[in-house]
Amino acid sequence: MKALVKEKAEPGLWLVDVPEPAVGPGDVLIKVLRTGICGTDLHIRAWDGWARQTIRTPLVLGHEFVGEVVGTGRDVADIGAGDRVSGEGHLVCGKCRNCLAGRRHLCRATVGLGVGRDGAFAEYVVLPAANVWVHRVPVDLDVAAIFDPFGNAVHTALSFPLVGEDVLITGAGPIGLMAAAVARHAGARNVVVTDVSEERLELARKIGASLALNVSGATIADGQRTLGLREGFDIGLEMSGRPEAMRDMIANMTHGGRIAMLGLPAEEFAVDWARIVTSMITVKGIYGREMFETWYAMSVLLEGGLDLTPVITGRYAVADHEAAFADAASGRGGKVILDWTA
């Protein structure tokens, strides 16, 4: 089968022929229809410091996908040929304290699809049945392909009650944009999105942000004044991993404010812990999705009318993967989709 592979320990990706994956008794064989390009994939393609420490070549990339079931192992029930599915890309041990308690998203032995094992940037992918999400109602293929990052946005946005709250989102990348759509849909009073890319801020306006603020020329405090906020933001969703964004968020939270942090910093940085303590601010780290509570929430949000299509700004045939990755790496658009059927 064709697959996008990190063949060598150097920058680049290669579209090559590899063997089809073997199907174990508890596995599901999926014909891949669409995939989404993630920041993780960009790191692996660039072969940066994180990738050099984490990835063993050769590796098939990819963890955001939608496909059709074409085969199952002998022990698989309730999933059958023809089912339209996405996949939970975190494969857990099932034996640790958190797994046994039903908190699988907290498994210390998690293996990432397309990172620790061959992924979904291929004509076929195999997943354990426990990691397969069957779409029981019709979902647009491009949207179904990004259920993984959509889950990150939902997990982050719904960490705290949003109804009637003023929400600050730092970072208008694809997940920040999806989180803004979720916050607005879930009943937030104001949703402010910050970034330095006007193209991405325009996307934030399209999905319903109350204010899209370019922090290269304005401050979050300016945004507060524009909206007439007197005490600061109730909820903060940090999506950028940038030290200055986290510091500015903390400085503009109300007393008792709550921050969910998904953005992954490149290195350690200092924050005003005295402000966090004296303002009684809660900071919660977010990684991945709750299995599978977040997935249920995603499906219900879409059934309830949440529209993610404005977040998808690039669609390419897999043969044009170089252009697709360049688009995704530009920092100007939203999600980029690869079509494996074109």
Rosetta blueprint (number, residue, H / E / L):
1 M L
2 K E
3 A E
4 L E
5 V E
6 K E
7 E L
8 K L
9 A L
10 E L
11 P L
12 G L
13 L L
14 W E
15 L E
16 V E
17 D E
18 V L
19 P L
20 E L
21 P L
22 A L
23 V L
24 G L
25 P L
26 G L
27 D E
28 V E
29 L E
30 I E
31 K E
32 V E
33 L E
34 R E
35 T E
36 G E
37 I L
38 C L
39 G H
40 T H
41 D H
42 L H
43 H H
44 I H
45 R H
46 A H
47 W L
48 D L
49 G H
50 W H
51 A H
52 R H
53 Q H
54 T H
55 I L
56 R L
57 T L
58 P L
59 L E
60 V E
61 L L
62 G L
63 H L
64 E E
65 F E
66 V E
67 G E
68 E E
69 V E
70 V E
71 G E
72 T E
73 G L
74 R L
75 D L
76 V L
77 A L
78 D L
79 I L
80 G L
81 A L
82 G L
83 D L
84 R E
85 V E
86 S E
87 G E
88 E L
89 G L
90 H E
91 L E
92 V L
93 C L
94 G L
95 K L
96 C L
97 R H
98 N H
99 C H
100 L H
101 A L
102 G L
103 R L
104 R H
105 H H
106 L H
107 C L
108 R L
109 A L
110 T L
111 V E
112 G E
113 L E
114 G L
115 V L
116 G L
117 R E
118 D L
119 G L
120 A L
121 F L
122 A E
123 E L
124 Y E
125 V E
126 V E
127 L E
128 P E
129 A H
130 A H
131 N H
132 V E
133 W E
134 V E
135 H L
136 R L
137 V L
138 P L
139 V L
140 D L
141 L H
142 D H
143 V H
144 A H
145 A H
146 I L
147 F H
148 D H
149 P H
150 F H
151 G H
152 N H
153 A H
154 V H
155 H H
156 T H
157 A H
158 L L
159 S L
160 F L
161 P L
162 L L
163 V L
164 G L
165 E L
166 D E
167 V E
168 L E
169 I E
170 T E
171 G L
172 A L
173 G L
174 P H
175 I H
176 G H
177 L H
178 M H
179 A H
180 A H
181 A H
182 V H
183 A H
184 R H
185 H H
186 A L
187 G L
188 A L
189 R L
190 N E
191 V E
192 V E
193 V E
194 T E
195 D E
196 V L
197 S L
198 E H
199 E H
200 R H
201 L H
202 E H
203 L H
204 A H
205 R H
206 K H
207 I L
208 G L
209 A L
210 S L
211 L E
212 A E
213 L E
214 N E
215 V L
216 S L
217 G L
218 A L
219 T L
220 I H
221 A H
222 D H
223 G H
224 Q H
225 R H
226 T H
227 L H
228 G L
229 L L
230 R L
231 E L
232 G L
233 F E
234 D E
235 I E
236 G E
237 L E
238 E E
239 M L
240 S L
241 G L
242 R L
243 P H
244 E H
245 A H
246 M H
247 R H
248 D H
249 M H
250 I H
251 A H
252 N L
253 M E
254 T E
255 H E
256 G E
257 G E
258 R E
259 I E
260 A E
261 M E
262 L L
263 G L
264 L L
265 P L
266 A L
267 E L
268 E L
269 F L
270 A L
271 V L
272 D L
273 W H
274 A H
275 R H
276 I H
277 V H
278 T H
279 S L
280 M L
281 I L
282 T E
283 V E
284 K E
285 G E
286 I L
287 Y L
288 G L
289 R L
290 E L
291 M L
292 F L
293 E H
294 T H
295 W H
296 Y H
297 A H
298 M H
299 S H
300 V H
301 L H
302 L H
303 E H
304 G L
305 G L
306 L L
307 D L
308 L L
309 T H
310 P H
311 V H
312 I E
313 T E
314 G E
315 R E
316 Y E
317 A E
318 V H
319 A H
320 D H
321 H H
322 E H
323 A H
324 A H
325 F H
326 A H
327 D H
328 A H
329 A H
330 S L
331 G L
332 R L
333 G L
334 G L
335 K E
336 V E
337 I E
338 L E
339 D E
340 W L
341 T L
342 A L
